[in-house]
């Protein structure tokens, strides 16, 4: 499942005199961090299988339950190249069902509700 969104970041950066790289990295990091925060944590397996990558989504998965792995993946948003597409993906077979609200811990999902808030993350990055 993929959600797409577009924000004229260069125009916004020019308007407020903020470095585009800083704006992009901070807002992407905040978006991914919010998805991570909203993810169900009951066994730790789902959240431990978030992958952040550049250019191509990484949908591999493991039996890991290391919740800290998700934090390390989210942090990649601060270091990956700019000028392309950065992905956050979870390849577990039940990820789509969780996104559609089949969890008491994330009844509204994680990704779509966070993408809706992206303009808030951009605003926060410019503060």
C-alpha positions as CSV (number, residue, x, y, z in Angstrom):
1,X,0.0,0.0,0.0
2,X,1.4,3.4,-0.9
3,X,0.2,6.9,-0.2
4,X,1.5,9.7,-2.3
5,X,1.6,13.4,-1.4
6,X,3.3,16.4,-2.8
7,X,4.3,19.7,-1.2
8,X,6.1,22.5,-3.1
9,X,9.0,22.3,-0.6
10,X,11.4,24.5,-2.5
11,X,8.9,27.3,-2.8
12,X,8.2,27.0,0.9
13,X,11.9,26.9,1.8
14,X,12.6,30.0,-0.4
15,X,9.7,31.9,1.3
16,X,11.0,31.3,4.8
17,X,14.8,31.2,3.9
18,X,15.2,27.7,5.3
19,X,17.7,25.3,3.8
20,X,15.7,22.8,1.6
21,X,17.8,19.9,2.9
22,X,17.0,20.7,6.5
23,X,13.4,21.2,5.8
24,X,13.1,17.9,3.9
25,X,15.0,15.8,6.4
26,X,13.2,17.2,9.5
27,X,9.7,16.8,8.0
28,X,10.4,13.3,6.7
29,X,11.9,12.3,10.0
30,X,8.8,13.6,11.9
31,X,6.5,11.8,9.5
32,X,8.3,8.5,9.9
33,X,8.6,9.0,13.7
34,X,4.8,9.5,13.9
35,X,4.1,6.3,11.9
36,X,6.5,4.5,14.3
37,X,4.7,6.0,17.4
38,X,1.3,4.9,16.1
39,X,2.4,1.4,15.3
40,X,1.0,-1.5,17.5
41,X,3.6,-2.8,20.0
42,X,2.0,-5.9,21.5
43,X,4.7,-8.4,20.6
44,X,7.1,-5.9,19.1
45,X,7.4,-7.8,15.8
46,X,5.3,-5.4,13.7
47,X,7.2,-2.3,14.8
48,X,10.6,-4.0,14.5
49,X,9.9,-4.7,10.9
50,X,9.7,-1.1,9.6
51,X,12.3,-0.4,7.0
52,X,13.5,3.0,5.7
53,X,15.2,3.0,2.3
54,X,16.0,5.2,-0.6
55,X,15.0,4.6,-4.2
56,X,13.2,1.3,-3.7
57,X,10.9,0.1,-0.8
58,X,12.5,-2.5,1.4
59,X,9.7,-5.0,2.2
60,X,11.9,-7.7,3.8
61,X,10.9,-8.9,7.3
62,X,12.3,-10.9,10.1
63,X,11.2,-12.5,13.4
64,X,12.8,-9.7,15.3
65,X,10.9,-8.1,18.2
66,X,13.6,-5.4,18.8
67,X,11.4,-2.2,19.1
68,X,14.6,-0.1,19.0
69,X,15.2,-1.2,15.5
70,X,12.3,1.0,14.3
71,X,13.9,4.0,15.9
72,X,17.1,3.3,14.2
73,X,15.3,2.9,10.8
74,X,13.4,6.2,11.3
75,X,16.8,7.9,12.1
76,X,17.9,7.0,8.5
77,X,15.6,9.7,7.3
78,X,18.2,12.2,8.5
79,X,21.0,10.7,6.5
80,X,19.7,9.2,3.2
81,X,20.3,11.1,-0.1
82,X,18.0,13.8,-1.2
83,X,16.6,14.2,-4.7
84,X,14.7,10.9,-4.9
85,X,12.1,9.0,-3.0
86,X,12.6,7.8,0.6
87,X,10.4,4.9,1.7
88,X,9.1,3.6,4.9
89,X,7.7,0.1,4.4
90,X,6.7,-2.9,6.5
91,X,6.7,-6.2,4.6
92,X,4.9,-8.3,7.2
93,X,1.9,-10.1,5.6
94,X,-0.5,-8.5,8.1
95,X,0.8,-4.9,7.7
96,X,-2.0,-4.0,5.3
97,X,-4.7,-5.2,7.8
98,X,-3.1,-3.2,10.6
99,X,-3.1,-0.1,8.4
100,X,-6.8,-0.6,7.8
101,X,-7.5,-0.5,11.5
102,X,-7.5,-4.2,12.5
103,X,-5.7,-3.4,15.8
104,X,-7.1,-1.9,19.0
105,X,-3.7,-0.2,19.4
106,X,-4.0,1.5,16.0
107,X,-7.7,1.6,15.2
108,X,-7.2,4.3,12.5
109,X,-4.0,2.8,11.1
110,X,-0.6,4.5,11.1
111,X,0.6,5.6,7.7
112,X,-2.5,7.3,6.2
113,X,-3.4,9.3,9.3
114,X,0.3,10.5,9.6
115,X,0.5,11.5,5.9
116,X,-2.6,13.7,6.4
117,X,-0.6,15.5,9.1
118,X,2.5,16.0,6.8
119,X,1.9,19.8,6.4
120,X,2.0,20.0,10.2
121,X,5.5,18.4,10.1
122,X,6.6,20.8,7.4
123,X,5.4,23.8,9.5
124,X,7.1,22.4,12.6
125,X,10.4,22.0,10.6
126,X,10.2,25.7,9.7
127,X,9.7,26.9,13.3
